[in-house]
Amino acid sequence: MTLMGFVFFNIMALFNHIINPNLGSYWLPLINPLYLISILYLGLSGSLASSFLSNYSLSKINAVKMSIFGNLSIVITIFLGLFSYMKVFL
């Protein structure tokens, strides 16, 4: 899933840079160290940590309960996003 997102959004970004004649700026964010640190932080904490926590929880509870909590986490994330950004969706 992460690989599919990587490929999809990079294709979209490349297409955008090709339509607007600024293909050279596609690589520009990789020069910024803060950008690289953010990418590493999000990649390691989001993907790696959630994978380890998912495996740990499967060792403590059965797979059915784990799948329910996995689906519940999406709903909780949506509500936290709504409350933290104070956005109203109509």
Helices and strands as residue ranges (DSSP letters): H 2-19, G 23-26, G 28-31, H 33-42, I 43-48, H 49-60, H 63-85
